[in-house]
């Protein structure tokens, strides 16, 4: 149960931050955000704060920002009956198209023609009486209740995503992945301050009955060199010990301005089928705030580099085992949840950066595919036709659907069957 809750929190946070990136940049660019949803499926809760409707849905896997666009126009088909609510100027400010048994208070109108994008007009018959044709002007900021009983603002053409300039569209598409990468860096900076500072070359503790104790190494000793190689950090010491393959090492130590040389033979350890060597010492922590900050930043940067390399390797040598979907992330989250809060933080930082980078792969259906179209528009000086863009999106959707099914099946086999 703990693993499930942590997974939902981690996944929900990643989705929220990603969608918030799209949301905030779209709003700043003057693009209408009709809905900001956390979760998928049937609506659990909604609240509208002009002009956006905020919803929480039953399935806590995913979320979306619903921007006003040509494919998201509110349409009223001829013949359908709606209830119109008017303001003091006789403008339509609310449209109930849900066909609910409990509509809003207003005027029932059987629609003959409606345009909620350009002319903002609804024509029809009041109370279905064909002898009483009516025509109402729709307020630019009117709302419509759809068949799912979700109330959204209409999408006039001047508020639509396609009407924004290419730089605004590019910024909106790029903002989601960027926010995930920023979250990853922030999490790693929080992580670094929740654990002791990086180990220095000064020894804080010597394990009993260890090779170091046998060699009469004591706390306060400082590593100067290993096999003649100068040690500037505890990582230098660890690397030399790891590379020893169990052979004796010559350690030059310093304490109270006195130096001495000792020979130590590392012991071999095996954990989860991995072999490593150790001499049984623990480095003194450097808890300087600047040092800790640098470690967190460097960890985030190195993680970003490793993920970029992994993505590049995926294109060179594709394998489903290099990918993980929700099932894989859940399994890894469950394992990490048993290791403690510090490990959960590091895992969250890594997953967030990974999500941001993967989302920028230029495949239609991902943010990277949309960014690619924006860059092409900048080069061409005009947007790609909507027909061609729709074809690209469809191809990308099919590819992603096949990939999601394949990855989910492979994750299920790897983590729960194999």
Buried (B, 14 or more C-beta within 10 A) or exposed (E): EEBEEBBBBBBBBBBBBBBBBBBBBBBEBEBBBBBBBBBBEEBEEBEBEEBBBBBBBEEBBBBBBBBBBBEBBBEBEEEBBBBBBBEEEEBBBBBBBBBEEEBBEBBBBBBBEBBBBEEBBBBBBBEEEEEEEBEBBBBEBBBBBBEEEBBBBBBBBEBBBBBBEBEBBBBBBBBBBBBBBBBBBBBBBEBBEEBEBBBBBBBBEBEEEBBBBBBEBBEBBBBBBBEEEEBEBBEBBBBBBEEBEEEEBEBBBBBEEEEEEBEBBBEEEEEEEEEEBBBBBBBBBBEEEEBBEEBBBEBBEEBBEEBEEEBEEBEEEEEBEEBBBBBBBBBBBBEBBEEEEEBBBBBBBBBBBBBBBBBBBBBBBBBBBBBBBBEEBEEEEEBBEEEEBEEBBEBBEEBBEEBEEEBBEBBBEBBEEE
